[in-house]
Amino acid sequence: MVLRHFRLCEQPFGVTPDPRFIYASATHREALSSLLYGIKAGVGFITLTGSPGTGKTTILFEAMRRLRETTRIAFLFQTISTPVDLFRSLLIELGVKDPHGSLAEMQAQINEVLSAQSAAGKRLVV
């Protein structure tokens, strides 16, 4: 019905936000620009906040699309309740098979990955 009414060729409202269908309002452009600038400037920690349904995830996906050639991205989307779970999830996302050990051991593994990324001249964005 939506496709026919708006004469669209494909469904823009899927389960997962699709940056191909981003509506780049002034606010969305500013949010995306700020996010990309913060990452490129290496500010360390950036937050993107807004009410549900305002386009945060779509902006995030668009930023990841733009950064994928120069940046390694670890996308953690599940609920993480402990530091061990956080480090284990991060290591899995970074391609470490079956991460295990203490918090300190997993932190050492993350440091190894970060050092390798830095030596390759790539940023890591979580």
C-alpha positions in Angstrom: 0.0 0.0 0.0 2.8 2.4 0.9 4.8 1.5 -2.2 1.8 2.2 -4.5 0.7 5.3 -2.7 4.1 7.0 -2.8 5.1 5.3 -6.1 8.2 3.7 -4.5 10.2 0.8 -6.0 11.1 -0.8 -2.7 10.1 -0.8 1.0 11.9 2.0 2.9 10.6 0.9 6.3 12.3 -2.4 7.0 13.1 -4.1 10.3 16.6 -2.7 10.2 17.2 1.0 9.3 18.6 1.4 5.9 20.8 4.5 5.3 19.9 4.5 1.6 16.6 5.9 2.7 17.9 8.6 5.1 16.0 11.8 5.2 18.8 14.3 5.5 17.0 17.1 7.4 19.3 19.9 8.8 19.2 18.2 12.2 20.2 14.8 10.7 23.0 16.4 8.6 24.3 18.1 11.7 24.2 14.9 13.8 26.0 12.9 11.1 28.6 15.7 10.6 29.3 15.9 14.3 29.6 12.2 14.6 32.0 11.9 11.7 34.0 14.9 12.9 34.3 13.4 16.4 35.5 10.1 15.1 38.0 11.6 12.6 39.3 14.0 15.3 39.8 11.1 17.7 37.8 12.7 20.5 37.5 9.3 22.2 33.8 9.2 23.2 30.8 10.5 21.3 27.1 10.2 22.1 24.2 10.5 19.8 20.9 11.0 21.7 17.3 11.5 20.7 13.8 10.2 21.1 12.9 6.8 19.7 12.3 6.9 16.0 14.2 10.1 15.2 16.8 8.4 13.0 19.8 7.7 15.4 20.4 4.2 14.1 20.0 5.2 10.5 22.6 8.0 11.1 24.9 5.5 12.8 24.6 3.1 9.9 25.3 5.9 7.4 28.4 6.9 9.4 29.6 3.2 9.4 29.0 3.1 5.7 31.2 6.2 5.1 33.9 5.0 7.5 34.3 1.4 6.5 37.2 1.9 4.1 39.4 3.6 6.7 38.1 2.4 10.0 37.5 -0.9 11.7 34.1 -0.9 13.3 32.8 -3.1 16.1 29.1 -2.8 16.3 27.8 -4.0 19.7 24.0 -4.0 19.7 23.0 -6.5 22.4 22.5 -5.7 26.1 25.7 -6.1 28.0 25.5 -6.4 31.7 29.0 -7.0 33.0 32.6 -5.8 32.1 33.5 -9.4 31.2 30.5 -9.6 28.9 31.5 -6.3 27.3 35.1 -7.4 26.6 34.0 -10.9 25.4 31.5 -9.3 23.0 34.0 -6.8 21.8 36.6 -9.5 21.2 34.1 -11.6 19.3 33.2 -8.6 17.1 36.9 -8.0 16.5 37.2 -11.6 15.2 38.8 -13.3 18.2 37.6 -16.9 18.2 36.3 -18.1 21.6 37.6 -15.3 23.8 38.1 -16.5 27.4 40.1 -15.7 30.5 40.0 -13.1 33.2 39.0 -9.5 32.7 42.7 -8.6 32.6 43.5 -11.3 30.1 40.7 -10.1 27.8 41.9 -6.5 28.2 45.3 -7.6 27.1 43.8 -9.3 24.0 41.9 -6.1 23.2 45.2 -4.1 23.6 46.8 -6.5 21.0 44.0 -5.8 18.5 44.2 -2.1 19.1 48.0 -2.1 18.6 47.6 -4.1 15.4 45.0 -1.6 14.1 47.2 1.3 15.0 50.2 -0.2 13.2 48.0 -0.7 10.1 47.0 3.0 10.3 43.3 2.3 11.0 41.0 3.5 13.7 38.8 1.3 15.7 35.3 2.5 16.4 33.1 0.7 18.9 
